[in-house]
């Protein structure tokens, strides 16, 4: 049996044992989640845990698990879990998950999602799983089939496990907002040789690049940059760039610079607190937010809006309202 403390400390870091989640002391999933395979895929703060839950396959001739399921994100204390992403790709063999945390920015994740036709698409969240969306297509890069809706499809560890020659996404804390990926512009993930793409604003805008020489930089190679500056840019200045309750401004390399930060480089950061907006909220226990929507919908199979949890030595009642 997996305990809450084991989840938080990362003992169960990937695939875990079969467990009846609703019997686990101190952990609360929606009532429709029963005996499934589960595994923690990440936790970007001491109080936030992401869990992928794979339902049992009822087909007698197929694998016990489907290889994809629902991604749940925990509340503040890692006790109550809500739906974040449906059909999250989590293969039923090996240790291959494309769930990737961008090291330089809080709340930015990349994942792979199964479609109804069993194709795979890449998706991104900027607010710790509150919303997921396809990864924006780089301007000027042709698509394999222009009659379809094309986005940037990114290779991760699943592609590597299937023999695709690629590297998983790359980001480091000293290169704020920069992510390097191997991928394609297509309607779904491809198996052909990938191109190299880069974003310098945390995943809002991407461009195709050719790899060349780099060198150590000077002050002229740096600029002041506000994280999530593309978010709500047409709204009042006091909310522009605000996400998860704060605004972050960094000194970082310009996008046209070919230099690199040395090993001991420390990022200069300025933070300020700002008012929360809809993008700062996740759906309550028993509710989910459909792709591309703002409102939270009640899960059809969810029945009990009240749960009792043991917290700080006494029982507390939580009432969910969406």
C-alpha positions as CSV (number, residue, x, y, z in Angstrom):
1,X,0.0,0.0,0.0
2,X,1.3,3.5,-0.9
3,X,1.1,6.1,1.8
4,X,0.7,9.9,1.4
5,X,4.2,10.4,2.8
6,X,5.7,8.1,0.2
7,X,3.9,10.0,-2.6
8,X,5.3,13.3,-1.3
9,X,8.9,12.0,-0.8
10,X,9.0,10.5,-4.3
11,X,9.4,6.8,-3.2
12,X,6.7,6.0,-5.7
13,X,8.4,8.0,-8.5
14,X,7.0,6.2,-11.5
15,X,4.9,3.1,-11.9
16,X,3.5,1.8,-8.7
17,X,1.6,-1.3,-7.4
18,X,-2.0,-2.1,-8.0
19,X,-3.9,-0.4,-5.2
20,X,-7.5,0.4,-4.2
21,X,-7.1,4.2,-4.0
22,X,-10.3,4.8,-2.1
23,X,-8.9,2.6,0.8
24,X,-5.7,4.7,1.2
25,X,-5.7,6.6,4.5
26,X,-5.5,10.4,4.0
27,X,-5.8,10.5,0.2
28,X,-9.0,11.5,-1.4
29,X,-9.8,10.8,-5.1
30,X,-13.3,11.2,-6.7
31,X,-15.5,8.3,-5.7
32,X,-15.5,6.8,-9.2
33,X,-11.8,6.0,-9.0
34,X,-11.5,2.5,-7.7
35,X,-8.8,-0.2,-8.3
36,X,-6.5,1.3,-11.0
37,X,-2.8,1.4,-11.7
38,X,-1.3,4.7,-10.6
39,X,2.0,6.4,-10.4
40,X,3.2,9.8,-9.4
41,X,4.7,11.6,-12.4
42,X,6.0,14.7,-10.7
43,X,5.7,17.3,-7.9
44,X,7.0,20.8,-8.7
45,X,6.4,22.1,-5.1
46,X,6.4,20.3,-1.7
47,X,2.6,20.6,-1.7
48,X,1.6,19.7,-5.3
49,X,1.6,16.1,-6.5
50,X,0.6,14.9,-10.0
51,X,-0.8,11.3,-10.3
52,X,-1.6,9.4,-13.4
53,X,-4.4,6.9,-13.0
54,X,-4.9,4.1,-15.5
55,X,-8.2,2.2,-15.5
56,X,-8.2,-1.6,-15.8
57,X,-8.8,-2.9,-19.3
58,X,-11.9,-5.2,-19.3
59,X,-11.0,-6.8,-22.7
60,X,-10.0,-10.4,-22.1
61,X,-7.3,-10.5,-24.7
62,X,-5.6,-7.1,-24.1
63,X,-3.1,-5.9,-21.5
64,X,-4.5,-5.4,-18.0
65,X,-4.1,-1.7,-18.4
66,X,-4.8,0.7,-21.2
67,X,-1.6,2.6,-21.2
68,X,-3.4,5.9,-20.8
69,X,-5.6,7.3,-18.2
70,X,-6.5,10.5,-16.3
71,X,-3.9,12.9,-14.8
72,X,-4.9,14.2,-11.4
73,X,-3.4,17.1,-9.5
74,X,-3.5,17.4,-5.7
75,X,-4.7,20.3,-3.7
76,X,-2.5,22.4,-1.5
77,X,-1.8,19.7,1.1
78,X,-1.5,16.8,-1.3
79,X,-4.6,15.1,0.1
80,X,-7.5,15.9,-2.2
81,X,-7.1,15.2,-6.0
82,X,-9.0,16.6,-9.0
83,X,-9.0,15.8,-12.7
84,X,-6.4,17.7,-14.8
85,X,-5.9,15.9,-18.1
86,X,-7.9,13.1,-19.7
87,X,-6.3,10.3,-21.8
88,X,-2.8,11.2,-20.4
89,X,-0.3,8.9,-22.1
90,X,1.3,6.6,-19.6
91,X,2.4,3.3,-21.3
92,X,1.8,0.0,-19.6
93,X,5.4,-1.1,-20.0
94,X,8.7,0.2,-18.8
95,X,9.3,3.7,-17.4
96,X,8.2,5.9,-20.2
97,X,6.1,9.0,-19.6
98,X,6.3,12.3,-21.6
99,X,5.1,14.3,-18.6
100,X,7.8,17.0,-18.4
101,X,8.3,19.9,-16.0
102,X,10.0,23.0,-17.4
103,X,12.8,23.7,-14.9
104,X,13.0,27.5,-15.2
105,X,9.3,28.3,-14.8
106,X,6.8,27.3,-12.1
107,X,3.7,25.6,-13.4
108,X,4.7,24.9,-17.0
109,X,4.4,21.3,-18.1
110,X,4.4,19.3,-21.3
111,X,2.6,16.0,-21.7
112,X,1.3,13.6,-24.3
113,X,-2.4,12.9,-24.8
114,X,-4.1,10.0,-26.6
115,X,-6.9,10.8,-29.1
116,X,-9.9,8.7,-29.8
117,X,-8.2,7.4,-33.0
118,X,-5.2,6.3,-30.9
119,X,-3.0,9.0,-32.3
120,X,-0.9,11.0,-29.9
121,X,-0.7,14.8,-29.5
122,X,1.5,17.0,-27.4
123,X,-0.2,19.4,-24.9
124,X,1.1,22.1,-22.6
125,X,-0.1,23.8,-19.4
126,X,1.1,27.1,-18.0
127,X,-0.8,26.9,-14.6
128,X,0.1,23.6,-13.0
129,X,-2.6,21.6,-14.9
130,X,-5.5,24.1,-14.5
131,X,-5.8,24.2,-18.3
132,X,-4.1,22.1,-21.1
133,X,-3.9,23.0,-24.7
134,X,-2.1,21.9,-27.9
135,X,1.4,23.4,-28.3
136,X,1.3,26.5,-30.6
137,X,2.5,26.0,-34.1
138,X,5.7,27.9,-35.0
139,X,5.1,30.6,-37.6
140,X,6.3,29.8,-41.1
141,X,6.9,26.1,-40.6
142,X,4.9,23.9,-43.1
143,X,2.7,21.1,-41.9
144,X,2.8,17.5,-43.4
145,X,-0.9,17.8,-44.2
146,X,-2.3,21.4,-44.3
147,X,-5.9,20.1,-44.5
148,X,-5.6,19.1,-40.8
149,X,-5.2,21.2,-37.7
150,X,-1.4,21.3,-37.1
151,X,0.5,22.1,-33.9
152,X,3.9,21.4,-32.6
153,X,4.3,17.7,-31.6
154,X,7.2,17.0,-29.2
155,X,9.1,13.8,-28.6
156,X,9.6,12.6,-25.1
157,X,10.7,9.4,-23.4
158,X,7.9,7.4,-25.0
159,X,9.3,8.2,-28.5
160,X,12.7,7.1,-27.4
161,X,11.3,3.8,-26.1
162,X,9.8,3.2,-29.5
163,X,13.1,3.7,-31.3
164,X,12.7,7.3,-32.6
165,X,16.0,9.1,-32.8
166,X,15.4,12.2,-30.7
167,X,16.1,13.7,-27.3
168,X,13.5,14.6,-24.7
169,X,12.8,18.3,-23.9
170,X,15.6,20.3,-22.4
171,X,15.4,23.3,-19.9
172,X,17.6,24.5,-17.2
173,X,17.0,27.0,-14.3
174,X,19.7,29.4,-15.6
175,X,18.1,29.8,-19.0
176,X,14.7,31.4,-18.0
177,X,11.9,30.6,-20.4
178,X,14.0,28.6,-22.9
179,X,13.0,25.1,-23.9
180,X,14.7,23.0,-26.6
181,X,12.8,20.2,-28.1
182,X,12.8,17.7,-31.0
183,X,9.5,17.5,-32.8
184,X,7.4,18.1,-35.9
185,X,4.6,20.4,-37.1
186,X,1.8,18.0,-37.7
187,X,-1.7,16.9,-36.5
188,X,-0.2,14.1,-34.4
189,X,3.2,12.8,-33.1
190,X,5.3,11.4,-36.0
191,X,8.0,8.7,-36.2
192,X,10.2,10.3,-38.9
193,X,13.4,12.3,-38.2
194,X,12.5,15.3,-36.1
195,X,13.5,19.0,-36.3
196,X,14.8,21.2,-33.5
197,X,12.5,23.9,-32.1
198,X,13.1,26.5,-29.3
199,X,10.9,28.8,-27.3
200,X,12.2,31.7,-25.3
201,X,9.0,32.7,-23.6
202,X,8.1,29.5,-21.7
203,X,6.2,27.7,-24.5
204,X,3.8,30.4,-25.8
205,X,5.8,31.0,-29.1
206,X,8.1,28.6,-30.9
207,X,10.6,28.7,-33.8
208,X,12.6,26.2,-35.8
209,X,16.4,26.5,-35.4
210,X,19.6,25.3,-36.9
211,X,22.2,24.4,-34.3
212,X,25.5,26.4,-34.5
213,X,28.4,27.7,-32.4
214,X,27.9,29.5,-29.1
215,X,30.1,31.7,-27.0
216,X,30.3,33.4,-23.6
217,X,28.3,36.6,-23.5
218,X,28.5,40.2,-22.3
219,X,25.9,42.6,-20.8
220,X,24.7,43.5,-24.4
221,X,23.6,39.9,-24.8
222,X,21.0,40.2,-22.0
223,X,17.5,41.7,-21.7
224,X,14.8,42.2,-19.0
225,X,12.0,39.7,-19.6
226,X,8.7,39.1,-17.8
227,X,7.5,35.5,-17.5
228,X,4.1,34.7,-19.1
229,X,4.2,38.1,-20.8
230,X,2.0,36.8,-23.6
231,X,-0.7,36.0,-21.0
232,X,-3.5,38.7,-20.9
233,X,-1.3,41.2,-22.8
234,X,-4.5,43.1,-23.8
235,X,-5.6,43.5,-20.2
236,X,-4.6,46.2,-17.6
237,X,-1.0,46.3,-16.8
238,X,-1.5,45.2,-13.2
239,X,-2.5,41.7,-14.4
240,X,-0.2,41.3,-17.4
241,X,2.2,38.4,-16.8
242,X,0.5,37.5,-13.5
243,X,0.2,33.8,-12.9
244,X,-0.2,31.7,-9.8
245,X,-0.4,34.8,-7.7
246,X,2.9,36.5,-8.7
247,X,4.7,38.4,-11.4
248,X,8.3,37.4,-12.2
249,X,10.8,39.5,-14.1
250,X,14.2,38.0,-15.2
251,X,17.4,39.2,-16.7
252,X,18.1,36.7,-19.4
253,X,19.8,36.2,-22.8
254,X,18.3,37.8,-25.8
255,X,16.7,35.4,-28.3
256,X,19.2,36.4,-31.1
257,X,22.2,35.9,-28.9
258,X,24.6,33.0,-29.6
259,X,26.3,33.0,-26.2
260,X,25.7,30.8,-23.2
261,X,25.6,31.2,-19.4
262,X,28.5,29.8,-17.5
263,X,28.2,27.0,-15.0
264,X,28.1,29.4,-12.0
265,X,25.7,31.9,-13.5
266,X,22.9,32.9,-11.2
267,X,19.7,34.2,-12.6
268,X,18.6,37.7,-11.5
269,X,14.9,37.6,-10.6
270,X,12.4,40.2,-9.3
271,X,9.1,39.0,-8.0
272,X,5.9,40.9,-7.0
273,X,2.6,39.7,-5.7
274,X,-0.5,40.3,-7.8
275,X,-4.2,39.6,-7.7
276,X,-5.5,36.1,-8.6
277,X,-7.5,35.6,-11.8
278,X,-9.3,32.7,-13.3
279,X,-6.1,31.2,-14.7
280,X,-4.8,30.8,-11.1
281,X,-7.6,28.4,-10.2
282,X,-8.0,24.6,-10.7
283,X,-11.3,22.7,-10.7
284,X,-12.6,21.5,-7.3
285,X,-12.7,17.9,-6.2
286,X,-15.2,16.0,-8.5
287,X,-15.1,18.6,-11.3
288,X,-13.0,19.0,-14.5
289,X,-12.3,21.7,-17.1
290,X,-12.8,20.6,-20.7
291,X,-10.0,21.4,-23.1
292,X,-10.2,25.0,-24.3
293,X,-12.9,25.9,-21.8
294,X,-12.8,28.2,-18.7
295,X,-15.7,26.7,-16.7
296,X,-15.5,23.6,-14.5
297,X,-18.0,20.8,-15.3
298,X,-19.2,18.2,-12.8
299,X,-18.0,14.7,-13.5
300,X,-20.9,12.5,-14.6
301,X,-20.0,9.7,-12.2
302,X,-19.3,11.9,-9.2
303,X,-21.8,11.4,-6.5
304,X,-20.7,12.6,-3.1
305,X,-19.9,16.4,-2.8
306,X,-18.7,16.0,0.8
307,X,-15.7,14.2,2.1
308,X,-14.2,13.8,5.5
309,X,-10.4,14.0,6.0
310,X,-8.2,13.7,9.0
311,X,-6.1,16.9,9.3
312,X,-4.0,18.2,12.2
313,X,-5.3,15.5,14.5
314,X,-9.0,16.0,13.9
315,X,-11.6,15.3,11.3
316,X,-12.6,18.1,8.9
317,X,-15.4,18.2,6.3
318,X,-14.7,19.4,2.8
319,X,-17.6,20.5,0.6
320,X,-17.0,20.7,-3.2
321,X,-18.8,23.4,-5.3
322,X,-16.8,23.2,-8.6
